[in-house]
Structure formats: structure tokens, C-alpha cells
């Protein structure tokens, strides 16, 4: 382990020499007409590529997830980049797939979404700020629909919409707790009907979810039209198609559906596209990015948000099912700090690690539930003691991991993840018995219970009256065969963030459900989960600024 003083991640990114993106695209075999340049170092890939390469074999799909996150962060994105660079280091042709950064976390607590140290995707500043404008376009399409609903009700209401049933909320890509519950329409009849509404963060919007699972532009148009926004006075659902809003929404998103091509610090291609959160949405990059990557690389590294109980479960049960994808292996990120936290002694030693390893064991068990092999990546942080790192690695093997390797790429780049890459290749070469947690034809309640029991380790579920009413309503509307997207805290395997490590004897409380009829799933709201985060007392935005030379400082 090195002890040299490292520059900051932002300084490393700003000093990197990047390969022109058109050269990188050509090296991947992309045709000029399949690449739309966004400056010298960013591009969008036209989906016509999928038709041209339809007969080409797919690469191996590797999902990167983690144990239950802590507020210190486990470096899952850094590990995803590390593995990609490590695969390149050992002579493979990998493609990385990541989500786009939301401004909410960038200016909140979590920070950016480009990796860190010498394991990054660049240009880092662009990725963490406006990038190619995708998230803004998603917000615009979402809010256009909201405006068209209000206009329809005010100007004659031909569809007979009951204003009190309008469920479509506005969104904005900033953490703003004051917008969670608001009153709109104040100021008299010209301003619409007074009613309660609210904002979600854009990452939690159904439009974000739709873009992330749409297979092409026509499918995007169909899904947007299927969005349910309200009910009539007779109780019938009203869709965006009936409001004639889906066409204009699709036009706003014509470029957004194309995956964005950038690169790692070591020149491997990275597709960065869509940004749904994993605690309040399905937590994965776009399906089209995965499909494109599988045609371009022999190994595709795709990251799922938060832990195996969150983004990974949703990737397998929702995204893989929708896209007919079959993963080859899973990388589970663990750290010394996180296991000490779960062991109840953040400043403790080996004993705390061994207690916290119960959480690691539970996540390995979740991966086995899906029939896949897990490689544990012990992401080394500066200051980690060698004996503690090795103890985590040994515990992972004792608990059934296919392999466990230390990731040093933060300080060493791809060379520091070479052993991890070799282990992942070996795991991906093994046969597996991948299957889903629940069948689609099970009832809504049974599917929720299957996730709670088989994934979270709960004794069962408790449905509040509002949730039971929604289940009855959605079943009558013919939505019972949709998959489930659980919205719950990421800080616990349960719905309660206070239950750390590997809790037992708990019941998951479901307070309400939402039908995402365009995206194609039902969202189950668990515990106190909010779909609009708020800024803390010391948000990251306080550190972001411009220096005397006009360079950005403070991003991380």
C-alpha cells in the first residue's frame, strides 16, 4: 500500500489527457453516422447500432453492487471503474455502464458519480454537472405533462378528470424538502384548481424510469402514452395519450434516449445514461446502454445503486426481465469501514469487523438467491490496516464468496484491480442458475412479500390501509402482473434505517403504492421513504466554487 500524498480526484481528472471521443468511438467499431459529438470528449450513440449488430454475440454481463451502504460511502462507482480498468489491464475489452449524476446528491451529501482517485470516468466536471442535458430534458417532459393536465381541466375538461385524483407530480433535479407537499392553483380560477400536490426529485420520476427501460424511440413513445395521470369522475384511468401529451414529450426526449459515450482515465469506453435512484426508483443505468455495451465489449460492467437488496434486486427482477438480459456474475463491494460500522464500532478493530460481517454474509445470501456467483471486492481506503483488509477478504471466502480480492485502483489505477479482474473473469466463465425472486403472475401482495422475505430477511410484510386499497384498485385495473419496485431506505436491509447490520425478526411496513403504468411496474413505498430528498445542514454545495483562474473547485 502506498503512502504518497495523492492529489484530489478533481485535480486528477482536470490533469488527465483524454482521447478524442471520435477516435474512441472508431476504435469500438462505431460508424460516423452512429456517433453524435457533444464537444471533443462526449458523444451520443445512435440506437441504429443495435440493428446493425443484432447478429453479433453479446459479451458477459457483470453487475456491481455492495453491502448495506453507510454514510461514509463504500466506493461502488469507484470499484466499477476500477474493475473496468483492471479488465483492460489484463487484456480484455470491457465497456462500463454507469448512471448519470443527479445534481441532488452532487450538491447534497453523496457527491458526484464519476468514481475517484485514479479510477474515474472523465470528463468528471461535465458528468457531475449538466453533462449532455439528459436529466433536464426528462424534467421538462415530466413538467410539460403536468402543465397539460392542468390546462385540460381548466379548459373544458372533456375527459371528465376529477381534479382531486390527479396523481402526476412535478419534478426538479435538486434536493428541496419544501417542495415535497405543496398547494397549487392559488390566485383564483385562471390559475387552476386549488389542490395539494408536490415535487419528486427527477431521478424518482416515472419519466426517468421510462427512458431507462425503453428499448427504442417508438417504445419510448408508447410508454409515455401509457402513463396514468388521474382518474375520471367515473373512476376510469386517464393517460398521457388521452391528453395528447405523449408526442410532445417524446420530441423533448429524442436525444435523451441515446446513451452517452465517455471514457475512463485509462481509455476504456463508458456508457453513462439515465439516473434513477435505487432507494426510490429502480436504480440502474438504461437498458439500451446495457444492450449497446453488450454488442461492443467482451465484458460489460454495469453498476446497480446501493446494496444487493436495492439496485441489484431491481436490476435482476425488473431490468433483466424487461430486456431479456442474463448476468454472468456479481461483484459485491465491501470495506473495512463499513463492516466496522455494521459491527457497531466505527473506530473498532478486528472484532467489530467480524460482527459486521453478518451484513456481508446476508448480501452474499441475496446473490445466491438469484443463482449467481459473487466476487467480493474489498475496496481499500487510505489508512486501512493490512490485517483488517485481509480479514475482510478471509471472511468473504468463509461466507461463500466465489472469490475475494482487494481493490487498490483508487491509488494505483487498473493495475491495482488486476487480481479482481482475473477473479471476475473466472466467475463469469462458470455456469450459473440465474432466476428471479418471484413470478410475474403472483399477486401484488405475494410479490412484495417474496422480496421482503427472500431478499431483506424479513418475517413478513404489513400493509397499511392505503396500501391495501391500492392493491385492490390496481388488481381490478389489470395491473397485478407488473413487477415490484420497492422504495425503502438504503441504510438497512429493513425499511427502518435504525436496524443496522443483519436485522432479524422485523416486518416490512408498506404505506402506499404507485402504479408506473408507463415504465411498467408498481412502486411500493415502505416506511418513511421520501421521493424528494432535502439538503442537510452542511451540503456539498457549500464547497463548490470557481477559483481565480476560473477552474471548478470543491467537486468530489
N, C-alpha and C positions, 0 to 999 in steps of 0.2 A: 504494500500500500504506500503510495507516495505521500509526502508531507509538504510538497511545494505549495506556495501561495498561488491559488488559481484566480484568474480574472473572473468577473461575474458572467453569468450566462448571457446577459445583454451585450457585454463587451466582446465575448467570444463570437456572438452572432454578427455584431457590427464589423468585426475584423475579418470575417470569413470571405474567401474568394469563391464566388458562386459560378457555376457553369451556366451559360445562357440556356434558357429553358427550351428554346427551339432545338438546340443541339441534343439536350437530354431526351426530348420527345423523339427526335430522329433515331437516336440510339435505341429507343424502345420499339422501333419499327412503326411509329405513327406516321401517317401520311400528312403532308402540309395542310390539306383541307380538313383534317380531323383535329387540328390544333388552333385554338383562338388565343392569341397572345394578349396578356394583360401586363404590358411592360416587358422587361428583359428577363424576369425571374419567376413569373407566374403565367399560367395558361389554363384554359378550359379545354376539356376533351369532348369532342362531339360524339354522341351516342351511336352514330352510324358505324363506329368502330366495332360495336358488338355484332352487327350484321356481317361485317366483312370477316370477322374472326370466329363466327359461330361454330365452325367445324374444328377449330383448334382446341387441343386439350386444355383443361383447367389445371392451374397449379395447386399446391397444397395450402389449405386454409388453416391458419394458426390464430386462435383467439387469445388475447392477453387480458387477464383480469387480475383481481387482487383479493387479499383477505379483507376483513372489515376495515374500512379506512379510519384513520384518526385525523385530528385537526392538523397534525404535523405534515401529513401527506406521505404517501408511500413511493411516489415516483413511478406510477404506472405508465404514463406517457413517456417518460424518460426511458423506462425499460423497453417499451415498444420500439422506440427509436434505436435503443441500444441493440436489441435483437436484430433489427433490420441491418444496422451497420455491421453487426457481428456476422450475419449471414453473408454479407458482401465480403467481409474479411476472409471467410473460409471458401470463397469462390462460387457462391450461389448467386442467383439473380432474384433478389427479393423485391417486393413492392409493399410499401407501408400504406395503411389506410387509417386515417385519424378523423375525428370530428373537428369542426371549426370552433374557434374560441368565441364564447359569448362575452360581451362587454360586462355582463353582470359579475361573473367571477373575476375577470381581469381587473376590475376596479373594486372588487369586494374583498374576499379573503383568499381565495384559492390561487389567484394569479393567472398566468397565461396557460396556453395549451400547446406549446411547441417543444416540450422536453426541457433539458437543462444541461449545463456544462458542455462537454464535448459530445453529447448525444442529443442533438437538436435537429429540428426541421427549420429551414430558412427560406425566405426572409422572415425572421422572427417578429419584427415590429409589425409588418403587414399582417401576418397571421393573427396576431393578438389584438389588432385594432379593426379596421374596416375590411381588410382582405380584398375580396372581389365584389363585395356588396351583397352577398347572398342573404345574410341574415336580415339586412334592411329590406330587401325585396320581399322576403317572407312576411315581415311585419306589415309592409304596405299592402300585400294581398289580403292578409288577415283583416286589417282595419278597413279596407275597401268593402269587404263583405259586411262588416259591422255597420258601416255607413249606409250601405244599400238596404239592409234590413230596416233601419230607422226610416229611411226615405219611403220605402214601400208602405210601411204602417201609416205614415203621415199623409201620404198622397193617395188616399182611397182604399188601401188595404184590400186589394182584390182577392188575395189568398185567404183572407179572414184570419190573420195571425192574431193570437191572443198575446198582447204585449207583455203580460206577466209571465209568459212561458219562454220568452226569448233567452236562450242559453248561451248564445255566441258572445264571447268576451273579447275585448280589445287586448293588444299585447304591445310590449315595449322591451327592448333589449338592455334594460338597466334594472338593477335591484332597487325597488321602490315600494316599501311596505305600505305607504299611504294610498297606493292605488289598488290594494287588494280588494277592498269593498268601497264602492263609491255610489253616489246618486247622480244620475244623468237626466238631462231633459229639463233642468231648471230654467226659468225665464219665460214661461208661457208656451202656448201651443206651437208657435213657429219653431221652437227648439225641440219638439218631440214630446213623447210621453214621459212623465216623471217616473222613474223606477230605479231600483237598485241593480247595480252591475259591478264590474270590476275588470282589472287587467291581470293577465298572466305574463310572466316573462316569455319572450319569444321562443326560447328553447322548449317551453312547455306547450306551445300552441299546436293545435291539430294540423295547421298548415305546415309547420316544421316536420311533423310526423309524416305527413303525406308526401312531401318532397323526398324524405328519407327512404320511403318504401316504394315509390312509384318506379315502374320498370322502364318507362319511356314517356315522351310528351303526351301521347294520346291517353296513356294510363293516368298520367297526372291530371289531365282534363276530366277524365271520368271520375276520379277520386274526389276532386274538388267539387264536382257537381253533386256528389253523394253526401256531402257534409250536411248534417242536420243542425238547423239554427234555432228552431222554435216549434211550436205546435199551433194548430188552428183552434178556434173555439170548440170544434168538434173533437179535438184530441188527436188529429192526424199530424204526422211529422211534416215539417216544411224544410225543403232542401235549398242549397245554393243554386241548383239547376232551376228550380221553380222560380227563384228570384232573378234568373238570368244573369247571375254574377260570375259563374264559373269561367266563362270565356275571357272576361277581362282579367280575372285572377291568373289564369293560365298565361296570358300575354305578359303579365308582370314577372312571371317565373320562367319564361322561355330559356333564359341563360342560366338561371339558378339551378336547373336540374342537371346541368353539365358538371361533372366532377372537376375539381381544381387540381392542377399538377404543380408541385413544387419539389424540393429535394432535401435530403439530409445533409449534414455537414460534410459527409464523405461521398456525396453524389448519388446515393440511391434514390430512385423515384418515390415520391409520396403523394398519394391522393388524399386531399383534405376537403371534406364535403359534409355539410349539414352538421347540426349541433344540438340534438336533443339531449337533455339531462337524463341521467339514469335513475334518479330518485323520483322524479315527477313525470318522466316520459320514458321512451324505450332505450335511450342511452347508447346509440351506436351511429356510426357514420352511414352514409347512404348505401342502399342495396346496389345501385348502379356503380358506385365506386368499387365495391367488392367484386362485382361481375367484371368490370373493366380490368381490375388488378389481376384477377384470376386468369385472364387471357394474356397478360403482359409479363407475368413473372412466374418462376417455378415455386416460389413460396410467397404467400400473402400474409402479412402480419396485420391483423385488424384488432383494434382496441375497443373493449366494452367498458362503459363507465362504472366506477365504483367497484363493488365486490362481486364475487361469483353469484351471490344471491340477488344481485341487482341487474347490471347491464348484461352479464353473461347469460343469466336465465332468459332475459328478454331477447337477446340475440338468437339463442337457440329456439325458444318456443314461438317467437314471433317472426324474426327476420329470416332465419334459415328455413322456416316453414313456408313463408311467403315467397322466397326466392329459390327454393329447392336447392339450398346450399348444404354441403356436408363437411363439417370441420374435421381436420385430421388430428389435432392435438390442442391442448390448452397450456398457456403459461400463467402460473399463479405467482404474483409478486408478493413478497413478504420482506419485512425489515426488522432489524433488532429493536428499533424504537417502537414500532407498532406492537410487537409481541410483549414488550415490557409494559406498554400502556394497557393492553388487554389483560396482562397479569396483575394489574392494579398497582404497579410500582414503576412509573416512568423513569425514575432515576435508579432503579434496582439493577441487579446483576443476573447471573445465570438462572437463579431460582425464579425470578419474575418472567424470564423468557420461557421457562418450562411450563409455568402456569398459563401464560398467554398462548402457548402453542395449542391449547384446546381450540382456539379460534381457527388456527391454521388447519387443524385436523377436520373441523367441520366443513371448511371450504373445500378441502380435498374430497370429502364425502359428497358434497354437492356435485363436483365434477364427475365422480364415479356414478352418481345417479343418472347422468346423461350418457354413460358408457364410454367416456373418453379418458385418455392418458393425460396426466398432469406433470409438467416440469415446473418445479419451484425455482423462481429467480430470486435469490437473496440480494436485494438491491442495497449495495454498500453505501453508507453515508460517511462523510468525513468525520472522524472521531470514533467510529465503531471499532471495538476491540476485536482482534483476530479470533480469540477463543469464543467470543459471543457470536460472531458471524458463522463460525464453523459449527457451533452448537445448533443454530437455526437450521443449517444445512442438514445436520445429522437428524434432527427431529423430523424434518420433512421426509427424509427417507424412511425413518421408523414408522411414520404415519401413512405410508403407502404411495408416496410420490414416485413416478416413473424414474425421475432423476431430479437432482437439485444442484444448482451451480450458482456461484457468486457473480454478480454483475458489477464490474468496475468501470463501465463505459463512461460514466459521468466524468471521470478524471482521465481515462485512457482511450476513449473513443471505441471504435469497433473492435480493436484488439482486446479490450477489456471485457468483451462479451462473446469472444470466440468459443469458449467452453460451453456457454449457454446455448449458442447457436448449434453446436455439434449435438448437444443433448436434444434439442428441439427437432432437429433433422431425424435423429434416431427414433424419437417418439412418434413423429409424423409417418415414419415408414412402417410402424406397427399397425396391424388391423385393429379396428375398434367396432363397437356395437352401438353407435350413436342412435339415440331415440329421444323422444320428447317426454316431458313430465306428465302431460295429460293429453287425452284425445280431444279433438275439437267437438265431437258430438256429445261430450259430457255436459251437464248443466253448468250454468254460470257459477253457482254455489260450489259445486263439486270441483270445478277447475281452480277456484280461489283456494279451496281447502287443500287441494293437492300441492299447490305452491307453498302454502303455509306449512304443511307437514313435511313434505319431501325436501324442500329447499331450506326453509327457515328453521326447521326443527321444532315447530310449534305443536301443541297438543290439539289445536283446532282453531276455528275462527268464531268471531262473534259479530253478527250483522246487526247494526243499529237499524231502527225502523225505516229511516230514509233509504238505506242500502237495500233492505228487503223489498221496499216499494219499487225501487229502480229495477231490481232483478225481475220482478213480476211484469213491470212495464216493458222492459227490453225483450223478455221472452215472448210476450204477446206480439211484439213488433217483428218477430222473426230474427232477432239478433243473438239468440242463445248459442249459436255455433261459432261465435267470434272468439279469438284468443284473448287472454287477460294481460293487461299491463298494470302491474302493481305500483302504486305511488306511496312510498313509505320512506322513513328515514334511512340514510345510508350509513349511519353511525352505529347501527346494531343489526344483528340478524333478525331481531324482532321489529315491531312497529314503534318501540319505545327506545329513544336514544340513551336512556339511563341504564338499559340492560346490556352490559358490555360482555366481552369475551365470547363464551358459548352458552348463552342462557338456555334453560330448560323450564318446563312447567308453565309456559306462558300461552296465552291465547291472543291471536291477532284480531284487533278490532277494525272493522271496515265501516266507515261512517257514511260513505256515499259512493255512487258510481257515475261515470260519464260515458256515453256512447260516442266513440270516434268512428262514425259511420263512413267517413271518407278514408281515413287511414286503415280502418278495418279491424279495430279491436275495442275492448271495453276497459276503461281505466277504473281501477278500484282504489279509492282514497282511504288510506289507512292512518289511524291515529290522528295527530295534529298536522299532518303534512300540508304545507302551503305550496301553491303553484306560482306564487310571486315572492321571491326572497327579499330580504331587506339588508341594507348596509349596516355593518357593525359600528362600534364607536371609533375604531381606527382603520377605516377601509384602505385598501391598497392604493386607491386613487390619490391619497394624501402624499404618496411618494413619487408619483408620476409627474414629470415636468420636462422642460426644454432647457438645455444648458446654454452657455454663452455662445456656443458655436452652432446652435440650432439642432443639436442632436438630442434624441429622446433619452431620458434617464429614468430609472425607477421601475421599469417593467421587469417582471420576473416570471 
